[in-house]
Structure formats: C-alpha cells, structure tokens
Amino acid sequence: MARNYEPLTALDNSFLLLERPNACMHVASTAIHDARPLRNAEGGIDLPRIRRAIAGVLHRIPRYRQKLAFVPIDRSPVWVDDEGFNLDYHIRHTSLPRPGDERQIKQLSARVMAQRLDRARPLWELWVVEGLAGDRLALISKTHHCMIDGVSGVDLLNVILSPHPTAEIVEAPPFAPRPAPSPLELLRGELQRRTARGLLAFRNARALLGEARDARREILVRLRAAAETVGIALRPASATPLNQSVGPHRRFDWWSLPLADLKLVRRRLGGSLNDVVLTVVTGAVRRFFEYRRVDVTGLDFRVMAPVSVRKTDERGALGNRVSAWFVPLPLAEPDPALQLRAISGNTAELKESQSAVGAELLTQVADWTPTTLLSLGARNLTRLQSFNLVVTNVPGPQAPLFLLGSHMKECYPMVPIMEGLGLGIALFSYDGKLCWGFNADYELVPDLDRFVTFTRESFADLLAASGEPPALAEEPPAPAAPEPATPAPPTPTAPEPTTPPPRAPAPFAPAPTPAPAPAPAPAPARENESTDESATGYSPESKPGQF
C-alpha cells in the first residue's frame, strides 16, 4: 500500500529545531516587477488572476499543499497533505502609501520576514505589494528552510515564472488530498522505514568495502573530512558586535551590481567568483568594525558558506541538499588583492580536503539520530558559535523571467539569521545582475545602511586593484531619509509588534587572539568558468576552487 506521507530528512528537520521565538528559519526574497501587465480594467492589481496563475502550477510542487505532522513518541516530522488547503491564506495583498519608495518596501519586507510561519499550515506565504513608485510591484515570498534550499528555490522560481512574456493561465487539475495517516500508521511506518534504511546501509557498506582499495581510501577521506568539520564546529569563533543575542525585529537592505564587473575582477586577479564575493564581504566587515571602533587585529572571523551537493538528477526536488564550508576572512589585511589571494588559498584547501563531503557525511549520520538528540545538538550548535556570518550565493537564470507578462527586474534574497548571528548576507545572480540581500537584527545593526555602503566601497576598491576605474561599479542611490522610530505599517494580516527605537552602536573590544597565518600564493584565474559560477553550487565534479 502506498504511503500517504513523506518523512523529513535530518537536515530538513534541523531547520525546524533551530527555530527560536526570535529567530525564524524561513528563506525569503523581495522581487521587483513591472506592474502594468498585472492591472485589471479599473487600474488596480488583478489579484484573482495572480492566484489562478499560481494555482495552475501548484500540482507541480506538491510540498506547497502539505503541512507538518509528527510521529508519536519520538516526534519525528513528516509531510502530509493539507485537507483544508486554502490558497487565499497563502497569497496576501497589501499596498504602500503611494508613491512608495525603496525605504518603505525594504521596511515592509523586514516586517513580513520577521513574522513566524504558522506550522499548522503549509509553510509558505506570498505577499503582493502594490503602490511602488515607477509603476512597479513587489512580490515578497517566504518559505521555511525545511522545505527548500537555495538551488531548489531557484527550481521553484522557474516553475512559478515563465521565460516568455505570456499572459496565458494553465488550469490545474483539482486537488485530491490523500487521507491523513493515523498516529498508529505513522509509528508503524517509521519503524519499518528505519529498519529498511539500516539494512540498505549495511548492504551498501559491504559492497563498498568489497571493491578496490580506492573505495576504502574514499571512506577514510570522508571520515577524516568529517572529523575536521567537527573540529571546526567545536572551536568558537571570535566574539564581535555582530554575534550577540538577537531580538524579534529585522532590518532588510539590498544592493545590485553587474555580474560582468565581478567576472572582470576574477579574470584579472584570479580566484573564483565566490572568492571575489567573500573578498568584498571581507572589506565591508573590516570597514564596519573600524567604524564601530573594533580592533580587527587577531580576530578569528569565519563565514559559513552553504555548499550545494545536489546532483543533476536531483534538480527540481524540494528539500535541502547542502553542506557547508567554514572560511576564515583575513580582516587584518588592508590590501584587497592580498585578501583575495588569502581567501582563494583557503577555499582551494577546503576543496582539496573535501570539507563539504565531510559535512555531508555528518548530515547522513544525523538521519540515524533520534529527534531528541538532534534537538539537543541544534541548541548546542547555536551556543558554540563556530562562525560569525552566513554568506550564501545562489545561481539564478541569466535570462528574464515573467509572471503573466510582468517582467521580474530584480530579486533580492534573504537568508535567516540564527541566535547569535546579527547579520546574514544572501546573493542571487539573475539576468546579468548580482543581487545582494542584507538581513540584520534591528537592535544589533541599527546602521545596516552603512554596512551596505561599505560593501559598495569594498567592491570599488577591489575593482580599482584589478586596474579598472571604480566608476565601472554601479552608482549608489541617493541616501534614504532616516527611518522613523515607529512607522505606520501598511495593513498586514497579523498585528505588528511595536518597533523599538534603534540603539546607538557602542565600542567593542574583543579579547586578542593569535594573528592569522600569512596569505598563500595567488590562485590562477580560470577563464573557462561558467556563467553561473557565482553560485555556491559545489558538486563532486566541480573544478578546484569553485564552490
């Protein structure tokens, strides 16, 4: 008999366990569209037509009509069909006071992203926001991280949007939800699944050990890489102003630049596009800490960079297929070219040591771990603070996408911030642009706009170091007016929390740590890298230095 539910992997479940009252674990984005093709005869946004268009593709992404259920006793989560699925709940409509500016849409995005998703329903929302100046529309999407990672999020984008400016709506077949399993069915099915998984793992291990010496060497490599990953995870990073307890409110900001500018730097200075991105982040963090009067000398500041291990035949599937790299940033080095060399050397070593493979092995082992122990591990992970910042870089389509003929002009991603992480940076390459999204705790980073300015300046310096005039970089927009302490929100569906006034940054003096190692020799430029190499898209077949 076919099963009427699907279990979550341990990695998917970890994003549920990491969620805290002040730290929501959903990924999100704000996309800016042309509003004209989406207007009705009266001039307003035709929300019913948008709903019909999305309803027409939901059968291709069944997870969006499923909700969580839990196995008795050990509380393992599973996906079951939502018999009371209501699309109107998930697609929401609001407006900015016209003409809405970028400061207002960023502020609204931050508020929407700070609200927790209802775990009794499918874990996603889409907010349609009209009133943006320039006859534009914003789509704010939220999806829990237990459902998708960055790469599957792009696959989802390709389902909802079209590469053609067509207004055609496909009528979907009626939704026939499977009956919800009883608690006894869930318990019996979970026992059978774990038994079958154990037998399969035993058979695979015997087959692997029975092969040539290279197979045994591969096992040793994976175990060594896993041990190195555990060693890094158990060693706390330096304390910084960004790594303190987070509150419930958020700030969101963004920036975009031509992808061609990033590739120009890579060709002239070497490394991968991701190395260039991490170098830009290094310069921005260095400037930001100097502005906050923090001594960067001797700081052990690490970035956690998600690494995709999704194989070609797994494209289109939801869920998470990611591992992680822990990359130290050379904050004490003022020269951007030398920063890039150091980062290129570090990522080359991580590639050589198969660090991502070791982390993936640990996630596979976690599938055998009871949920209670996983929960304990998740709590300890946030307390250990083995990294200071998440920087995730996802490849997107390099051609325009449309929703019912409405051109998506930009898409700014948001990575969730966990307890102890006051800032997260996500990047998304789309149609010749690299879109940066900065998600920050409202209290810890009241000066997020200054961090974005430092990011622009850092890239301009790196561009100048490559021999290109900084004017090639995108000009920053005019500074926005200061944000009021308690702005009036535009008609959300749930009551908004009172926004606290920003707290002035205070000096921060971390304890000194040993100075970083000298920068390694420069990595050669790789002229044959693909257009989408800007992404954290590591696979076992990836080229050295690419991730």
Summary of the structure (lengths in Angstrom):
residues: 547
radius of gyration: 23.4
end to end distance: 41.6
largest distance: 72.4
contacts: 1784
relative contact order: 0.18
helix: 37%
strand: 21%
